[in-house]
Amino acid sequence: MPWATETLGKVLRKYRNTAPLAEKLATVPYVGKGGEWLDSGRSGNGWWTNGFWPAIMWQGYALTEDEFFIGEARRVQEKILKEMHGYYNTSHDLGFMYLISCGADYKLTGDKDALRETLLAANLLAGRFNPAGKFIRSWNQPGREGWVIVDCMMNLPLLYSATRLTNDPRYAAVARVHADTTNLNIVREDGSCFHIVTFDPYTGKKLSTPAGQGSHDGSSWSRGQAWALYGFTLSYLHTRDPKYLYTARRIADYFLSQVSPDGLTRVDFQQPEDVDMVDNIAAAIAACGLIELSRETGNDVYMEGAVRLLKAMDELSANYDENTCGVLQRCTAAYSASYSRPELERETNIIYGDYFYIEALAKLSQQDPMLWSVG
């Protein structure tokens, strides 16, 4: 698709021009504002989004063969690996942190150290599995032993990949059990999703469905829908289990029914009508899933939906000025102020939105290295 290839080129040129500015940070870029990168201000180098910066660099290398991107990816990987080796600052987001960074390194370069780190991350993620509740524990805080969030569907490819890399079925088995629990307890009949479900960690009894990053309990936080859409699609691609494809299609149909007339995506599909708050990260993630779904099902509605989302972002929310940092604007970390900082994380650039924008454009251009599958 010529439009996608041209747009992808603009994004990559901008990152090649601005990525060297990241060395000014002691930590990892999170937001692009004006002519500088800002970090998340949280958890040192252990914030869950910190794998997306090296992932963007690996996409850049795969798409351009410019070795600058290798050096920048590994510079930041050294920072985030210290967090995994320190153990205490890890969570279920080990896939976000290490599959699309170290796993991508191994996939694209064959580096054996990167393979070792990827497998270490997979072992840590598998170690979070609760056999009583049949789920992977999300967070470490006391009192959250039974919390499961829909985002974890996107971390399961680390486990599927570990099985492919080692021929050990245990990793994929854990992933499938967690996906089944998510399917049963987080995905609703209409294809919408809860963000959080809490369980009794000793019995597996379902207890509650807090609002999390959505607008209220039982709402439809758009990025949660996108995590589920792409996450179940990836589970299908790894396992070929038709129930995951069925679930991904239900979620995709719901997501597309909620897109605004201008093609942009509200932060929460149930937010008040007078709240004009957009999250382009959700749209970019959903576009990735929709493209893969279209290819697997032959349904052009999904491809058309993905292109509509991407063109709306391109025309209404993208900044390609190579003297500024970050591309997608109007990215919002959460509807709830308790899960985000309005002064930094609302209606702004956030780099993992850029990652999924790049990935979706690369898919349309038939160039995606598919970093969610290694081995």
Phi, psi and omega in degrees: 000110187303319179301315182296318180296318179295317181293318177302318178300320179295319180295315182293322177296321179295317179292324177296327181282326188256342182302324179301338179291342182295337181294344177291339180272142172282344183243214189242136179301142180229320183227138171259122179228119181059232183261026180215158172262141176242148177270179184284341184074013183230146164054032179058236177261014184262004180299141194299339182275357192288349174283345185285333177295307175299329178297320176298320179295321179291324173299316179301318179294315182298327186269340184236342186063020176278115186287351171306319185295327176297311182298319180290322177299312184288330177301316181281326177302322178301325179291312186283336177295329177299329179290317178294318180294332177281345170073310192293339182260026178261163179209194177292350184279026180295332176291313176302322185283318194237337177291313185272006172247283180294319178298320176295321177303310180296318182297320187267338184237343183077014183294122185287330175296320178296323176298314180302316181294324178296317179290325175299316178299319179296321178295321178294321179292316178298328179291348178273000183289133177254105183291336179292319181261351180061048179211161172267125180294135184279301191239166188261347188299141174305136183095350180247029181296335182250018182274134177231130178243150187297334180306331185298340176303330181278350177268346181298329178303336174298319181286318176301318180294322179298321176296319179293325182284331187247347187062025178255116187287350187297321182298309180296328179296316177299315181300317183290322178297317179295318179299320179294320177296319178297316180302319184283326192247341183252324181278126181269170187300326183275004181092355174279171187223145164289154170279313186234140167233135177252142179235155166290118186291346180266331183244341184081006179293133178288131187248312187200169179226077181298158182296323183062234183271005176273187185276334180194166179304130178080009180280188183234078177299122191296324180289330173298320176297321181291319177302317182291318180302306182286325182296315178290328175298316179294322176298322176294316181298326180280327188249337187061024177279119186297337180293330178287325176294318178301315181293317179301321180292319178299316180293319179298317179298318178296313182302311183297330179290345185256354182295138182292158181305329180278359178091357179271167188242121177295156179298316177231131183290350176245018179292157180304147183298334182273003178262115180257079182231127188245150171230100178287344175297314179302318181295319181293319177298312181300320179301319178301312180295320182295321179297314179295321179297319180299319181292325182281330186255343186074011182272111182291341179301322180291318178295317178298321178295318179297315181295321178299315179299314184292321179290326176296318177297316181300314187277329189248345190220004185257144177238112183257010178296116186286358176264003177238163183258137177088149184251293184289128173259179180057042170262140185224124186293323182196153172290317184284129178294338180287344179251005181204168176248109185306327183289341183241330195240022176235133175053051183215181171281135170226129198294335180285342167297318178296322179302309183289332174296314176299314182298316181296317179295323178294323176298314180295333180271004180061035183234003187293124177283357179050076183287351179276006178220117180234139178105000000 
